[in-house]
Amino acid sequence: MYILNRHVDWLLAGGLSILVYAIVYFLNIDLMGKYHVAEVAFFLAFIVNNPHFISSYFFFYKDDGASIRTSYTHFIVGIILPIALISLMLFGLVMQVPLIFSYIINALYFFVGYHYVRQVYGISLISLAKQKIYLSLYEKWALNLSMFPLWFVSFLNGHRSAFTGSFYSIPYASFALPSWLTSVNNILLVVSIIVWLYLVSKVYIVHNHVPLTLIAGLAGILLWHFPVFYDRGFFYLIPLFHSLQYMLIVTAVKKNQTLQDVPQHKRAFSVTMYIFIVVLVAYLAFHFVPEFLDKQSLYNTKVFGYSAILGIFLLFINLHHYAIDALLWRRGSKLAKYI
């Protein structure tokens, strides 16, 4: 058994990113200059990245919405957190306090690494479970903790020195973190890779199974975060590959939901409408609404630039999405039965 099938699982879990990187590296392809990868990534984001965010909202508020009334954590994530985030950012915008956004943007860059590695961890366990392969409690903890140094790599690399950056025209400042943190984390990262090699080897030896999805997920996340593999052009495509990982699960859930809950004669229409609505909402949330508001001169552009509301929408959706996903795919969740 597989999440979707034996060929698609490992490709979407990270294998496709490894193949693309290998082609770019060995053929010395200039993604930035010749192929205008930033524009390509923007187009692909409209098709894959943005719908991946909106899908989590549909899962949380539509499919698992009843939990908001019965679960304290769901209520916090579904009601309290979005109100708090929106209020804080509106206060910073109206009162012209860019320091608030500086901390929120740095929080985004901190939690994005955690979100990425947790997704790989979850998909790895799911792919193994589909093969009736179950790690022991200690092995799960080892795999879980081994992901953390790679999370920290992504954050530490952006804070080697203090500098002023811009997030969709919103200014922010980085932190000058001590260099010894990077040194310690690099040692832990080596330990992590040893743990990964051990787990892959054990699965192969004990179960006579090559865990391609596990290998692709671990190798892919290492490729995305580790500085040695950094390629400026390829960097633009990393969110796409992360979103493809998520869409692997989204596709499996929607497929199984449709097969179990929707009459056969309505399935094609149900899937078509779901795709249409998700893409439409993604367009409104990531483009039309914030770009329209940015043109209305609602804030001080000398302080926040000319695309601050677009930046605020992206900050909110990203941070809220991380919190939503932390609840959606917990063991025993209502959606887990459809994977």
C-alpha positions as CSV (number, residue, x, y, z in Angstrom):
1,M,0.0,0.0,0.0
2,Y,1.1,3.6,-0.7
3,I,-0.2,7.1,0.0
4,L,-1.1,7.4,-3.7
5,N,1.1,5.0,-5.5
6,R,4.7,3.7,-5.5
7,H,5.9,6.1,-8.2
8,V,4.2,9.3,-7.1
9,D,4.9,9.0,-3.4
10,W,8.6,9.3,-3.4
11,L,8.6,11.9,-6.1
12,L,6.3,14.3,-4.3
13,A,7.9,13.6,-0.9
14,G,11.2,15.1,-2.1
15,G,12.5,12.9,-5.0
16,L,11.4,15.4,-7.7
17,S,13.4,18.2,-6.0
18,I,16.5,16.0,-5.9
19,L,16.2,15.2,-9.6
20,V,15.7,18.9,-10.5
21,Y,18.7,19.9,-8.3
22,A,20.9,17.2,-9.9
23,I,20.0,18.4,-13.4
24,V,20.6,22.0,-12.5
25,Y,23.9,21.2,-10.8
26,F,25.5,18.8,-13.3
27,L,24.3,20.7,-16.4
28,N,25.3,24.0,-14.8
29,I,21.9,25.5,-15.6
30,D,21.5,29.2,-14.9
31,L,18.0,29.3,-13.4
32,M,18.2,33.0,-12.4
33,G,19.5,34.4,-15.7
34,K,18.5,32.2,-18.6
35,Y,15.3,30.7,-17.2
36,H,14.0,33.5,-15.1
37,V,13.1,31.1,-12.3
38,A,11.6,33.8,-10.0
39,E,8.8,34.3,-12.6
40,V,8.4,30.6,-13.1
41,A,8.2,30.1,-9.3
42,F,5.5,32.8,-9.1
43,F,3.4,31.1,-11.7
44,L,3.8,27.7,-10.1
45,A,3.0,29.2,-6.7
46,F,-0.4,30.2,-8.1
47,I,-1.1,26.6,-9.2
48,V,0.4,24.6,-6.2
49,N,1.8,26.7,-3.3
50,N,-1.2,29.0,-2.7
51,P,-3.9,26.2,-3.0
52,H,-1.8,24.1,-0.5
53,F,-2.3,26.8,2.1
54,I,-6.0,27.2,1.4
55,S,-6.5,23.4,1.5
56,S,-5.4,23.4,5.1
57,Y,-8.1,26.0,5.9
58,F,-10.8,23.9,4.3
59,F,-9.7,20.8,6.2
60,F,-9.5,22.7,9.5
61,Y,-12.7,24.8,9.4
62,K,-14.9,22.6,7.2
63,D,-13.9,19.0,7.9
64,D,-12.7,19.4,11.4
65,G,-14.6,22.6,12.4
66,A,-16.7,20.8,15.1
67,S,-13.5,20.4,17.1
68,I,-13.3,24.1,17.7
69,R,-16.3,23.8,20.0
70,T,-15.0,20.8,21.9
71,S,-11.2,21.2,21.9
72,Y,-9.4,23.9,23.8
73,T,-6.4,23.8,21.4
74,H,-8.6,23.9,18.4
75,F,-10.4,26.9,19.8
76,I,-7.1,28.7,20.4
77,V,-5.7,28.0,16.9
78,G,-9.0,28.5,15.1
79,I,-10.3,31.6,16.9
80,I,-7.9,33.2,19.4
81,L,-4.7,33.0,17.3
82,P,-6.1,34.6,14.1
83,I,-7.8,37.4,16.1
84,A,-4.5,38.1,18.0
85,L,-2.4,38.1,14.8
86,I,-4.7,40.3,12.9
87,S,-5.1,42.8,15.8
88,L,-1.4,42.9,16.4
89,M,-0.6,43.6,12.7
90,L,-3.3,46.1,12.3
91,F,-2.1,48.0,15.4
92,G,1.4,48.0,13.9
93,L,0.2,49.3,10.6
94,V,-2.1,52.0,11.9
95,M,0.2,53.2,14.7
96,Q,3.2,52.9,12.3
97,V,5.3,50.6,14.5
98,P,7.5,48.6,12.1
99,L,9.3,46.9,15.0
100,I,6.2,44.8,15.5
101,F,6.5,43.4,12.0
102,S,10.2,42.9,12.4
103,Y,9.4,40.4,15.2
104,I,6.6,38.8,13.3
105,I,8.7,38.3,10.2
106,N,11.5,36.8,12.3
107,A,8.9,34.5,13.9
108,L,7.9,33.4,10.4
109,Y,11.4,32.6,9.4
110,F,11.9,30.7,12.7
111,F,8.8,28.5,12.5
112,V,9.0,27.8,8.8
113,G,11.9,25.5,9.3
114,Y,10.0,23.7,12.1
115,H,7.0,23.4,9.8
116,Y,9.1,21.9,6.9
117,V,10.8,19.3,9.0
118,R,7.6,18.3,10.8
119,Q,5.9,17.7,7.5
120,V,8.8,15.4,6.4
121,Y,8.6,13.6,9.7
122,G,4.9,13.0,9.3
123,I,5.0,11.9,5.7
124,S,7.9,9.5,6.6
125,L,5.9,7.8,9.3
126,I,2.8,7.6,7.1
127,S,4.7,6.1,4.2
128,L,6.2,3.4,6.4
129,A,2.9,2.6,8.0
130,K,1.4,2.1,4.6
131,Q,4.0,-0.7,4.2
132,K,3.0,-2.1,7.6
133,I,6.4,-0.9,8.9
134,Y,6.3,0.7,12.4
135,L,9.2,2.3,14.2
136,S,9.6,1.7,17.9
137,L,8.8,4.6,20.3
138,Y,12.6,5.2,20.7
139,E,13.1,5.2,16.9
140,K,10.3,7.7,16.4
141,W,11.8,10.0,19.1
142,A,15.2,9.6,17.4
143,L,13.8,10.5,14.0
144,N,11.8,13.4,15.5
145,L,14.7,14.9,17.4
146,S,17.1,14.4,14.5
147,M,15.0,16.8,12.4
148,F,15.6,19.7,14.8
149,P,19.2,20.6,13.8
150,L,18.1,20.9,10.2
151,W,15.4,23.3,11.3
152,F,17.9,25.4,13.2
153,V,20.3,25.5,10.2
154,S,17.7,27.3,8.2
155,F,17.2,29.9,10.9
156,L,20.9,30.3,12.0
157,N,22.0,30.9,8.4
158,G,19.8,34.0,8.2
159,H,21.1,35.5,11.5
160,R,24.9,35.2,11.2
161,S,25.0,39.0,11.3
162,A,22.6,41.9,11.8
163,F,21.1,43.4,8.7
164,T,18.0,45.1,7.5
165,G,15.8,43.3,5.0
166,S,12.4,43.7,3.4
167,F,9.5,41.4,3.4
168,Y,7.1,42.5,0.6
169,S,8.3,46.1,1.3
170,I,7.9,45.7,5.1
171,P,11.3,46.4,6.8
172,Y,12.7,44.0,9.4
173,A,16.0,43.5,11.1
174,S,17.8,40.2,11.7
175,F,19.7,39.2,14.8
176,A,23.4,38.7,15.1
177,L,23.5,35.3,16.7
178,P,26.8,34.0,18.2
179,S,28.8,31.8,15.8
180,W,29.2,29.0,18.4
181,L,25.5,28.2,17.9
182,T,26.2,27.2,14.3
183,S,29.2,25.1,15.3
184,V,27.2,23.2,17.9
185,N,24.3,22.7,15.5
186,N,26.6,21.4,12.8
187,I,27.8,18.7,15.1
188,L,24.2,17.8,15.9
189,L,23.4,17.7,12.2
190,V,26.1,15.1,11.6
191,V,24.5,13.0,14.4
192,S,21.1,13.5,12.7
193,I,22.4,12.1,9.4
194,I,23.8,9.1,11.2
195,V,20.4,8.5,12.8
196,W,18.8,8.7,9.3
197,L,21.2,6.2,7.8
198,Y,20.6,3.8,10.7
199,L,16.8,4.0,10.3
200,V,16.9,3.5,6.6
201,S,19.3,0.6,6.9
202,K,17.2,-1.0,9.6
203,V,14.1,-0.8,7.5
204,Y,15.9,-2.4,4.6
205,I,17.6,-5.2,6.6
206,V,14.6,-6.1,8.9
207,H,11.8,-5.6,6.4
208,N,13.6,-6.2,3.1
209,H,12.1,-2.9,1.8
210,V,13.8,0.1,0.3
211,P,11.9,3.1,1.9
212,L,12.1,5.4,-1.1
213,T,9.6,7.9,0.3
214,L,11.5,8.1,3.6
215,I,14.8,8.5,1.8
216,A,13.4,11.1,-0.6
217,G,11.9,13.1,2.3
218,L,15.1,13.1,4.4
219,A,17.4,13.8,1.4
220,G,15.1,16.5,0.1
221,I,14.9,18.4,3.3
222,L,18.7,18.2,3.7
223,L,19.1,19.5,0.2
224,W,16.6,22.4,0.8
225,H,18.3,23.6,4.1
226,F,21.9,22.7,4.1
227,P,24.1,25.6,3.0
228,V,26.5,23.4,1.0
229,F,23.7,22.8,-1.5
230,Y,22.6,26.4,-1.7
231,D,21.8,27.5,-5.3
232,R,20.2,30.9,-5.7
233,G,17.9,29.8,-8.5
234,F,16.9,26.5,-6.9
235,F,16.1,28.4,-3.7
236,Y,13.1,29.9,-5.4
237,L,11.6,26.5,-6.1
238,I,11.9,25.1,-2.5
239,P,8.4,26.3,-1.4
240,L,7.0,24.5,-4.5
241,F,8.6,21.2,-3.5
242,H,7.4,21.7,0.0
243,S,3.9,22.3,-1.3
244,L,4.0,19.2,-3.5
245,Q,4.7,17.2,-0.3
246,Y,1.6,18.6,1.3
247,M,-0.5,18.1,-1.9
248,L,0.5,14.4,-1.7
249,I,-1.5,14.2,1.5
250,V,-4.2,16.5,0.3
251,T,-4.8,14.4,-2.8
252,A,-4.9,11.2,-0.7
253,V,-7.4,12.6,1.8
254,K,-9.7,14.1,-0.9
255,K,-9.6,10.9,-2.9
256,N,-10.5,8.7,0.0
257,Q,-13.1,11.2,1.3
258,T,-14.7,11.2,-2.0
259,L,-14.7,7.4,-2.3
260,Q,-16.1,7.0,1.2
261,D,-18.5,9.9,1.6
262,V,-19.7,11.0,-1.9
263,P,-22.1,9.0,-4.1
264,Q,-20.4,7.7,-7.2
265,H,-22.5,9.9,-9.6
266,K,-21.5,13.0,-7.7
267,R,-17.8,12.4,-7.3
268,A,-16.5,14.1,-10.4
269,F,-18.5,17.2,-9.7
270,S,-17.5,17.2,-6.0
271,V,-13.8,17.1,-6.9
272,T,-14.1,19.7,-9.7
273,M,-15.9,22.1,-7.4
274,Y,-13.4,21.6,-4.6
275,I,-10.5,22.4,-6.9
276,F,-12.3,25.4,-8.4
277,I,-13.1,26.9,-5.0
278,V,-9.7,26.3,-3.5
279,V,-8.0,28.0,-6.5
280,L,-10.5,30.9,-6.4
281,V,-10.0,31.5,-2.7
282,A,-6.2,31.2,-3.1
283,Y,-6.3,33.9,-5.9
284,L,-8.5,36.2,-3.7
285,A,-6.3,35.7,-0.6
286,F,-2.9,35.9,-2.2
287,H,-3.5,38.4,-5.0
288,F,-6.7,40.2,-5.7
289,V,-7.8,41.3,-2.2
290,P,-4.4,42.4,-0.8
291,E,-3.2,43.9,-4.1
292,F,-6.5,45.9,-4.3
293,L,-6.1,47.2,-0.7
294,D,-2.5,48.1,-1.3
295,K,-3.6,50.5,-4.1
296,Q,-6.0,52.4,-1.7
297,S,-3.4,54.4,0.2
298,L,-4.6,53.0,3.5
299,Y,-1.2,53.3,5.3
300,N,2.1,55.3,5.3
301,T,4.0,54.0,2.3
302,K,7.1,55.9,3.5
303,V,7.3,53.5,6.5
304,F,5.9,50.3,5.0
305,G,6.5,50.5,1.3
306,Y,3.8,49.9,-1.3
307,S,2.9,46.2,-0.8
308,A,2.5,46.0,3.0
309,I,-1.0,44.6,3.0
310,L,0.1,41.8,0.7
311,G,2.9,41.1,3.1
312,I,0.5,41.1,6.0
313,F,-1.8,38.6,4.3
314,L,1.2,36.3,3.6
315,L,2.5,36.6,7.1
316,F,-0.9,35.8,8.6
317,I,-1.7,32.9,6.3
318,N,1.8,31.3,6.7
319,L,1.9,31.6,10.5
320,H,-1.7,30.5,10.9
321,H,-1.2,27.6,8.5
322,Y,1.8,26.3,10.6
323,A,-0.5,26.2,13.7
324,I,-3.4,24.7,11.8
325,D,-1.2,21.9,10.4
326,A,0.2,21.1,13.9
327,L,-3.3,20.1,14.9
328,L,-4.8,18.7,11.7
329,W,-2.5,15.7,11.3
330,R,-2.1,14.6,14.9
331,R,-2.5,10.9,15.5
332,G,-6.2,10.1,16.0
333,S,-7.4,13.3,14.2
334,K,-10.6,13.1,12.1
335,L,-8.7,13.4,8.9
336,A,-6.1,10.8,9.7
337,K,-8.5,8.0,8.8
338,Y,-8.6,9.2,5.2
339,I,-4.9,9.1,4.5
